[in-house]
Amino acid sequence: MRQLILDTFRRAAGTKQLRGTVDALATEVSLLLGTQGPGSEVAKRREVMERLVRVGDFPLQAWWERSYWEPVVQMAIRDHVRPGDIAFDVGSNAGAFAVQMSRQAGPRGIICAFEASPRIIGRTQHNLVQAGANNVTLYHRAIWHRSGDFVHIEAGSHLNDRVAEGAGGVPVPTLALDDFIAATGLSPSFVKMDIEGAELDALQGCPRLLAEGRPVMALEQAPDDMRCHALLVAAGYVAVDLSTGKRIRQASDFSSPTGVVNVLFVPEEKAATNPYCDERQEVVMAIPGARFTRDAAGGASLADPPLLQPGRYVVRADFSASGKQNEVFAGLEADGEVVFRYHTHTAFLAECYREWVVQLDRPTKVAPFLRFLNGSDPTLDWRGVEVIRLPGFDRVAGPLVF
């Protein structure tokens, strides 16, 4: 309880919010302390604590702490957003990428964040204020193929709300990016877009941006739906899978035909100088499954991690799994610090997240790992990893200040 009260004060953005939050907290604590009676006490206490958690629900880590949100998208932002840039975060969700863009663009930069979900937008705003992201403006609009309409947003199973079919959900005004750019005069050099299947509609609303502004774009897409790919290729873009580093010319170029993938789209005229479009890949080592230590739950760790020289690497894990009733962390440690991590269950990890990317700025011992937090998976067949170097990134400098 003491920690909850301290967190309330730490997260509050102003005096009015602080008083309101403390009043709500006092009411809930009074109810909690007054709960009596056999049989119903546990359920009532759980209900009260759930309401307390909602007060500061879904915070981000502090800006100076390492973030594990979609690490390959973070890497793309790291490489493309520079001081003074204008960047768009379309589908800002909790605001993690907007905060990263804010730090990298700096006080001369401008970040426009768009979030359509009525139940998420307050959390987005809270996190941006908490992070001191003063160069970010948040817009509660659904990015669409035209402005002035309404779409209905329905809640997802997690914070993945999306456009509903029919009249279900909550109506939210729409906005076309071309209209927004014309009204504000703000044309981005980089766009990150993840709007739960509405990306095609959003792209259809910005033909002028694609033809004239020519930003680099990071989009989430499903390999079995190539419509966004086709639209952007027709507009003169080349596509690269951010997880594998491979060029995507057709659906079969994806390492997995299902799931979701983050793809970088680079204007053709910028491809020659963009390291993501360098198709060279060098396998530097293969570490067989026998070299990994397996724990009682079936997790894998490497006791003698190899030393890798500075550069960009893709570590491709070779395993299969079908378990869904478990929870795992999987990724990479660099000199004992976790630098890349996915948090999911083993079936989804095997389907979508078998490639782990790391940028090394000095000689470093790199250890791949898979750790069970809950449950296990008897179907997990861990066969080892392959370490691939991407030489196109050898001369790429990271952001000076982040």
MIBALO-853387 format. One record per residue: residue in one letter; x, z, y of N, C-alpha, C, CB in turn. Coordinates in steps of 0.02 Angstrom, whole numbers, plus 50000, padded with zeros to 5 digits. Each point is the difference from the previous one (the first is absolute). Glycine has a CB too. Layout:
<recs>
AXZYXZYXZYXZY ...
</recs>
This chain:
<recs>
M500415000049940499595000050060500435000050063499105006049937 R501434998150061500455000350058500294993050014500285012049974 Q499914984549974500284993350009499494995250028500805002249907 L498574998550069499464995650025499905001050075499455000449887 I500565005950136499915001350071500584997250040499365010449972 L501264990450003500584997350034499964992450004500685009749961 D499104987149985499934992750000499484997850050500344999749880 T499135004150127499484998350049500294999850070499145005349927 F501244999750092500315000150066500504994350008499845012450005 R500544986149942500514994950004499704993150009500745007049929 R498674991750039499714993350001499544998850060500085000149877 A499695005250155499514999150054500324996150057499435010749968 A500184984450059500284995650052499855002450071499874990649919 G499695014450091499835002250067499605006449998500024988350040 T499885014850018499675006650003499294999749973500705002850099 K498924992149921499314999549976499974999249925499674995050109 Q500765000649864500024998949928500215006549965500264987750016 L500235015750013500255006249969499455005249995501144997550045 R498485003450011499475005049999499454998249950500245002550120 G499594991149879499494997949952500225001049928499604991850083 T501035006649904500265000849932500035007349980500664989550015 V499565014850031500055007149985499305002949989501065000850068 D498444997249972499325002349991499744998149931499804999150124 A500334994649857499784997749934500365003949945499774988550046 L500875012849965500395003749952499745007249993501004992950027 A498835010250030499755006949999499345000449961500575002250110 T498994993049902499364999849964500114999549925499474994750100 E500985000749880500124999149929500335006149968500114987750021 V500345015550015500335006049973499505005649992501084996650054 S498475004249995499495005249995499564998949939500025001250124 L499794992449865499594998549942500385001349936499394991450066 L501255006849934500425000949942500065007449982500634989650029 L499515014550021500105007249988499355003449982500954999950079 G498494997249943499365003249985499684997649936499855001250121 T500464994249845499714997449938500005005349946500384988450031 Q499065013249942499945005049948499534997449946500215009350083 G499774994549862499534998349947500324996749941499154998950087 P500705003549853500284997149939499724993149986500165011549954 G500254984550013499774993449979500104994650051499195005849931 S500614995350132500054994950051500615000650044498774999549999 E501615005949995500555001450046500534994649998499785012049986 V500434985849956500534995149994499784993450033500415005449894 A498984992450091499764993750027499945000350076499394997949893 K500375007850133499935000750072500685000050034498945006449983 R501544997149988500675000250029500314993050000500135011949963 R499774984449984500274993249997499694995650054500195001249876 E499154999550133499674996050052500265001850069498984999349928 V501135007150085500265002150064500704997250012499305010449993 M501134990249957500684997650008500034992550009500395009649931 E499164986750036499984992850011499824998350072499674998549880 R499885005450150499834998850070500595001650046498805002649974 L501575002750008500595001850039500524994449998499785012149977 V500324985049965500504994849992499834994050044500235003849884 R499124994750125499804994250039500215000550073499044998649923 V501065007550102500195000950070500644996150016499465011350001 G501044989149955500624996450011500154995149944500435009750064 D499054986849913500064995849940500464994050012498865003749966 F501514994649983500414993949997500504999450056499054994749944 P501375010550068500524999350050500574995849974499695011050048 L500714986349997500624996649981500575004950001499574989150047 Q500985009049922500615003950008500234999650073500334998049878 A500085006850143500284999650067500414993750007500025012650009 W500024984650053500324993550009500745000249981499194997550091 W501125008449912500725000349984500125001049925500205004750114 E499264995949847500065000849928499914993349965499585011950009 R500694987549931499954993749963499284998849979501185001349959 S498604992550049499334998049980500044995749937499615000450120 Y499895000549836499974995949939499394995449998500615009249940 W499084989850118499434995550004500244992749989499395008050079 E500364988749870500154992949988500724998250020498784997450018 P501715005049945500704999450023500244992950013500205010249937 V499544984850027500244993250013499734997450067500064997949876 V499355004450144499744998150066500415003550054498844998249953 Q501335008050035500445003550047500654996250010499515010949964 M500774986449982500634996350005499914993850044500345004249886 A499104992350106499874994150041499935001850074499434994649902 I500235010950112499955002350070500695001950026498825004149980 R501574999349979500685001950019500414994050021499935009549920 D499974984950046500424994150012499734995450055500335000749882 H499055000450141499714995150046499765002850067499674994049900 V500215012550106499765002850063500605003150037498855002349951 R501264995350110500585002050039499785002950067500704991149944 P499755012450092499825002950064499694994950048500925008249985 G498524993650045499654995650047499514995349969500995000950069 D498954998949865499564995349966499265001950008500914997749918 I498664997350074499285001049991499854998949926499734996350120 A499925008549849499844999549929499285002349990501215001749966 F498454995449983499325001849984499995003249930499544990650072 D500085015049923499885003249935499254999249986500965008450014 V498874986649946499304998449986499805003449934500104988850062 G499465016149943499845004249944500475006050001499574990149931 S500405013850122500505005250012499945005949953500034996550117 N499365004649855499895005549954500225006650033500164992349901 A500275011650068500205006450028500514999350056499775005149890 G500494988950121500454998950056500745000149984499125004950067 A501064995249869500715000649982500414994150027499665006349897 F500094987750096500394994250022500004999450076499734994149893 A499725007850139499984999950073500525004850028498784996949997 V501305008949971500505004850022500704997049992499245009649969 Q500894987249974500654996949990500134994550052499925002549877 M499584993250134500084994850051500135003150069499244992549934 S500405012950081500085003450064500715002350011498815003649993 R501484999549956500685002550005500504994350010499695009849928 Q500204984750036500494994550003499924995850064500004999849875 A499394999350148499894996150061500215004050062499064993949945 G500905012750051500245004350054499564999850061501134998149957 P499085005150097499585000850059499834993550036500505011050013 R499894983749976499844993550031499564995849955501085000450062 G498815001749877499604996249953499265001750005500994999549925 I498604996250045499285001050000499744998949929499904996350121 I499755008749853499714999549933499245000350006501035005349947 C498624989950024499274999949997499795001349928499934991950098 A499715013649892499785001949933499244999249996500965008249988 F498804989049956499294998549992499775003449935500094988950062 E499395015249943499715003249941499244999750004501005007749991 A498694989449957499274999050001499615005949973500234987949988 S500065016149969499625005049963499785005850045500634996849897 P498715004650107499775005650040500255006749974499004993450027 R501125007349908500225006549975500765000950003499015000149925 I501364994350085500725000550003500265000350072500064993849893 I499585003150154500264999050068500215006650033499264989950010 G500375015549979500185006450030500665002649973498805002550015 R501324996449923500645002149969500574995850027499395003749896 T500474989850114500514995650029500205002650069499554990249935 Q499955011050107500145002350067500385006650000498964994150039 H500825010549918500335006649995500744999249983498905005249964 N501244990749987500694999149978500444996650052499584999549883 L500134995750154500394996750052500175004850057499444989149970 V500075015050048500135004950053500515005249977498834998350044 Q501095003949893500465004949972500714997450000499075004649929 A501014988950059500674997049997500284998250069499704995649888 G499905005450164500244998250067500094992550009500555011050005 A499034985049961500064992750003499664997450062500034999349874 N500285001950184499684998450064499974992650015500395010850040 N499994985149925499974992850011499524996549952501175000550041 V498415003349924499504997349954499315000850031500725002749900 T498894991850102499305000350018499594998549938500244996550121 L499295007949863499594999349940499324997150018500595009749947 Y499194985350014499354996650012499565000949938500554991550078 H498845011049933499535000949946499584993649993499965012650019 R500334982449950499694993549991500174997149932500044998050124 A499504998149849500144996349938500274993150020499085006249936 I501544992450046500304993550016499674994749955501115005450035 W498634989449997499544995349966500124993050026499145009249984 H500484985949990500104993150022499664998550067500074996849880 R499515007750145499734999350067499845006950028499524988649971 S500455011750095499855006250035499255000750012501144999750055 G498655006549957499325001250021499485000849946500314993950098 D499895005549839499545001249944500085007349977500054987749965 F499615013949981500085006449967500114998849925499285005950087 V501174997949884500065000249927499865007249979500854990349996 H498965010549941499855006749974500595002449958498764997650000 I501495008350017500585002949965499765005549954500764997250097 E499425002349839499815005149952500625003749976499014993249965 A500895013250015500555004249978500264997849932499535009550066 G501134990549926500314998749936500135006449962500524989750048 S499795009849895500145005949958500535004450031499674993549900 H500785003450139500515003750037499924998050073500835000549900 L499674999550140499944997550069500104992550000500415011150047 N499174985449916500044992749994499324996950015500925001049915 D498775001250141499344997550019500044992550014499705011250048 R499754985449940500004992750005499334997350023500864999649910 V499124993950106499384996750019499524999949941500614993050085 A498785009349927499505000449946499614993549996499915012450016 E499864986049925499554994449991499295002450014500764994649914 G498855001450121499335002150018500005004550061499674999049881 A499845005550122499915004250059500225007249988499064992750034 G501305008549912500255006849987500565001850047499674998849882 G500505007650121500565002250041499805000950073500764994249922 V499765006650121499915001450071500184993850041500255012349981 P499314985550066500164994050040500575001450049498824996349989 V501664999050014500585000650044500084993350036500575008649924 P499564991450142500094993750037500614996149976499455005350099 T500514988149904500554995749979500404997550060499334996549900 L501285001550085500454997450052500454994849968499975010950064 A500084983249968500474994849979500655001050037499064991949974 L501505007649991500655001250031500144995150057500425004449891 D499384989350102500114995350056499645002250063500134990849917 D499275011950075499635002550059500345006050030498934995749950 F501325008750008500355006050024500644998050039499555006749903 I500824988550070500624997850033499854996750066500554998549888 A498924997450114499814996750062499805005050054499644990049934 A500025015450045499765005050048500565004650025498894999549944 T501605001950013500515004950017500664996950021499465007749922 G500664986150057500654996850012500555002649954499664998450117 L500155005149831500495003049953500044995749937499775011650046 S500794985049944500094995849941500565003149957499614989550063 P500245012249875500495003749959500544995649971499115008149974 S501484994850016500534996749962499975001849926500724999950102 F498915005649883499935002249930499305002849991501245002649991 V498454995649951499335002449983500015002649929499454991750080 K500345014549911499885002649933499245000249990501085007049999 M498674990349945499284999549989499835002249929499924990650084 D499685014649911499755002549936499305002650012501185003049959 I498324992850028499315001850016499534998949940500224996950120 E500045004749822499605000649939499584993949985499975012150021 G500354982149978499664993849980499714995950057499765005849896 A500274996850166499734996350057500534996050036499125008750012 E501484990649959500554996750034499844992750016500795007749941 L498874988850015499854993050013499554999350062500104997549877 D499395006750129499574999850059500415001450063499025003749930 A501455001150066500415001650059500444994250019499985012149967 L500324984549984500434994250015499614994250029500755003649907 Q498634995750072499584994650027499825001450074499544997849885 G500565008350137499865001750068500614999750046499115007149957 C501454990150019500594999650044500394993549990500075012549996 P499614981750004500374993849993500484998750057499034995549938 R500805006750123500454999050057500635004349993499014997250073 L500915008949903500585004349988500474996949949499315010150027 L500414987149920500424997149947500344993650025499245004849913 A500424991450129500274993750024500505000950057498954994549965 E500925010450079500415000850060500435006450000499124993650061 G500595011949919500385006250000500525000549945499015005350050 R500834992149892500444999549942500325006749981500234988350034 P499375017049957500305006449980500204999949926499315005950088 V501164998349894500125001749929499435004649979501274998750010 M498475000349929499415003849979500125003049930499254992650069 A500565013749923500005003349934499285001249980501135005450021 L498654991549925499315000449977499975002749929499694990450075 E499795013549913499855001749931499534994749972500155012450022 Q500004985149917499564995149969500005000949924500214991950094 A499285005549875499965000149928500264993349973499015007950003 P501434992249947500274993749973499474995249974501015006349971 D498404996350010499484995649974499554997350056500035006349892 D500154995150171499644997350057500514997250050499035008249984 M501094985350014500534996850040499744996850064500624997949894 R498795004150129499724996850059500395001650063498885000549946 C501335005750062500425001750059500664996349997499465011450006 H500834988249935500634996449991499904992650020500345007949906 A499124989150071499884992950016499914999050075499474998549886 L500165006050147499894999350072500655000550038498865004949986 L501564999949996500625001050037500534994749984499765012250001 V500264985449938500454994549984499814993850039500195004849885 A499154993950120499774994350039500175000850074499074998449918 A501005007850105500195001350070500755000050010498965006850012 G501424991649936500724999550007500395006349987499774991350081 Y499995012749871500345006249981500284999549929499235006550077 V501294997449909500255000749932499885007349979500884990950016 A499025010149919499795006649974500545002949955498804996450007 V501295010249998500485003749959499685006449974500974995150066 D499075006149870499765006349971500475005650022499504993949899 L500245011150137500435005250026500295004649946499324999650103 S500375000549839500265004249946500574996649962498885005349990 T501044988449996500494996549958500514996150041499144999249912 G500714999350152500444995950040499954992649984500755009750008 K498764988349952499954993049977499514996150043500285003749884 R499874989850127499554995550036499374998949959500984994450057 I498455005649977499364998949968499734993250022499765012449994 R500264982849960499744993350013499344998949965501164995850013 Q498725008049934499384999549961499885006749966500164987449982 A499255013549991499815006449972500465002249943498834997650032 S501424997849930500435001749943500675002850021499434991149936 D500745008650128500645002750024499985007650006500204989450060 F499215013649940499955007250001500215002849932499084999550086 S501245006449915500225003049937499415002649960501085003150054 S498364998449979499405002249965499414995950025500465011749985 P499124985749971499444995850023499415003950027500354991849915 T499675015050080499445004150022500255005150051499414998449889 G500135006150129500195005350046500054997650072500615005449908 V499784998150132500104998250071500744999550014498925005750033 V501254990050015500704998750017500064999650076500204993849891 N500355008850135500154999350071500454993950009499885012550020 V499904982850022500354993750008500204999250073499354994849904 L501275003050107500244998550067499924992650013500825009649997 F498874988650059499924993050020500434998850062498814999449951 V501654995850043500484998550053499894992950024500845008149951 P499124990750115499944993150024500584995749976499395004150101 E500454989849880500524995549972500604999450045499114993849941 E500785006050125500564999050046500455006150004499294992250065 K500495013649909500405006150000500305001549932499295004350091 A500534991849858500195001549932500754999649989498914995749963 A501434999750070500724999049988500415006150021499844987850017 T499905016050031500375005950024499705006649977500344993250098 N499125006449865499685006249975500275001649931498964997750069 P501345008249920500315001549935499505000349943500865006250061 Y498504995049954499505000249947499904993249968499445009450059 C500724985349977499914993249975500624997449963499214997950094 D501325006149903500594998249962499855001349926500795002850097 E499204992049863499775000649931500545002249951499184991350027 R501425010149998500535002249954499865007049974500824992850062 Q499275008149874499955006649968500555000549947498755000650021 E501605005149978500555000949953499875006349958500814994350080 V499155004849855499925005849955500685003449994499054994449935 V501005011850088500645003549999500085004549940500004999550124 M499445002749846500055004149940499325000749967500985006250048 A499044995449888499405001749963500135006849966499694987749980 I499845016950028500075006749972499475000749946500465004950109 P499744995349827499515000349946499645006749997500704991949936 G498725008150034499615006149994500365005649965499004992950000 A501465005549955500365005249963500435004350045500014992549902 R500175005150157500425004050046499595005050040500794990450007 F498555009149990499575004650037499845006149958499524990350064 T500455015449968499785006149968499245000450005501095005850028 R498594995949917499275000549999499795007349996499924988649946 D499625013550096499785006949998499405000749953500415001850117 A499335004349878499475001449951499374996050012500465011449989 A499394987050076499404996150015500114992549992499665009050079 G500974988949913500154992949993500324996950061499074999549924 G501045004450129500334997550060500714997949987499275007250067 A501014988649976500674997349991500435001650061499554990849927 S501065011350061500485001250054500694997949977499315009750044 L501144989250004500674997449986500515005350018499624988150019 A500745014549931500485005350012500644997450033499535006149902 D500654987750085500624997150026499854993850042500645004549900 P499084996550160499794994250041500604995850021499025006650041 P500894986749962500554995650020500135000250075499724992649903 L500885005850116500194999550071499894992850023500855009449988 L498724989850064499874993450027500314999550070498924999149933 Q501334995050082500294998750065499464998750052501034995449944 P499125005050120499494998950052499654993349991500675007150078 G498684992849936499624993949994499275001449984501034994049964 R498595000750026499295000449981499944998549926499624996650116 Y500025007749848499924999349928499275000549980501155004949983 V498684991449965499365000849965500165002949932499444990350063 V500285015549921500075002949934499364998749962500805009150042 R499264986749907499404997849963499965004049935500074988350049 A499415015949946499905004149941499644996049946499965010450072 D500294990149867499724996449943499635005149957500934991250002 F498415008950003499605004749959499294997549996500745009750034 S498904992949919499284998749995499655006749991500194988449949 A499185011950073499615006249995499274998350012500985007150038 S498584996949932499284998850010499635006450017500074990549920 G500295015050089499675006450013499755000650072500725005149913 K498684997650094499715000950067499855007350015499524988649992 Q500495015749957499865007150010500655003950010498964998949929 N501434998950120500625003550015500184998750073500394998949880 E500145004250142500224999350069500775000049999498955005750047 V501354989349984500734999449998500294998650069499914995949883 F500725006150126500444997650052500494995349967499875010650071 A500274983749959500504995449973500354996550057499324998349895 G501335000750098500384996750053500745001149994499025001350073 L501305000049984500735000150002500255006150039500034987549993 E500515015449981500385005150036500674997050021499435009449936 A500784992150125500654997850025500415006250016499524989150047 D501025011949915500415006150007499565006349998500844993650068 G498685006449887499585005849989499385000650043501015005449966 E498914990250084499425000150043499524994449981500695005050094 V498664996649900499504994949985499924995550062499405007749918 V500744985850073499974995350056499444994849991501225001750017 F498514997849923499464995249986499575003249947500714989750029 R498635010549984499575003549951499304997150000500675010350015 Y499064988649925499294998549991499665006049967500244987549990 H499135013550028499615005649974499354997149972500515008350084 T499424991649850499424996849969499955002349927500104990050078 H499545006349881500005001249928500394994449965498895006050006 T501304995149932500484995449968499734993049990500485009949944 A498874989450043499734993349989500054995850064499215004549914 F500614998450143500054996350063500724998850020498915005150036 L501524999749949500714999150014500274994049961500135012450020 A499694987149916500244994549958499714993350022500115007949905 E499294992250123499664993850020500274997450067498985003849938 C501145000850110500134997850069500675002150028498805000450015 Y501505004949960500555003150036500625001149956499165005650073 R501104989049899500595000549958500644998250036499284997449903 E500685000350159500594998350040500075005050056499884987749971 W500725015150035500145005250050500594997850042499555009249923 V500374991150143500484997050046500375005550038499274989750012 V501385009349998500395004850037500514996450044499855008649908 Q500254994050152500524997650046500545005450003499174993050068 L501455005249914500565004750001500484998350057499895001649875 D500275003350164500454999050056500715002549985499025001050077 R501075001849864500665002449979500015000049924500145007250105 P500454993349863500015000549927499595006149977501144994549997 T498405004349956499515005249983499864999849925499494999250115 K500425006749855499775000449931499244999850000501025006849966 V498714988349999499284998750000499725001449930500124991350091 A499365013049907499715002049936499254998449999500865009149989 P498924986149969499284998949991499715005949961500164987350001 F499185013950010499685005649964499254998749993500875007950044 L498844995449907499285000349991499845007149978499904987649969 R499705016050070499855007049986499255001149997501075003550056 F498704999949892499305001749995499865006450040499934994649886 L499575005050157499765005950036499455003449961500314994750109 N499265001149860499465002549959499914995449940499425005250100 G500454997849842499864996049941500624996649972498864998450042 S501024996649917500534996149969499704993349980500625010449958 D499774985550006499754993449979500364998049936499744996750120 P499955004149822500334998149938500114992549994499475009949948 T500204986050094500104992849997500604997750041498784998749983 L501525005850056500574998150043500594997849958499615008050088 D500604985849922500594997349966500524998450053499304995249904 W501175009350106500524999450052500614996449971499585010650057 R500574983449970500534996049971500614999450046499134993649940 G500845009650119500585000050044499874996350065500725000649900 V499824997950137499934996850065500544994650009499505010550049 E500364984949995500474994850020500115000850076499634992149906 V501005007750115500175000950070500204993250029500385012049980 I499274985950072500084993350029500215000750074499134995049919 R501405001750099500235000250069499744993950038501045006349965 L498764994750098499754994650042500534998750054498785003149979 P501674992250011500564999050046499804997750069500684997449902 G498724999950106499784997850066499965005650051499374991149943 F500615015150033499935005750045500675003350017498885001949953 D501684995150025500645003350009500175001250073500384994649896 R499405001250150500175000750071499415002250042500864991349985 V498625011449983499415002250037500095007350020499274991749938 A500695009650126500055006750025499315003250006501054996950062 G498915009449922499375003650007499875001750072500135004649885 P499304998450131499855002050068500515005350024498774997449982 L501455001950080500485004850027499705006950007500564990750061 V498815009549961499655006350009499334999549964500575002250111 F499265002949849499374999949963499745007249995500344989649933 
</recs>
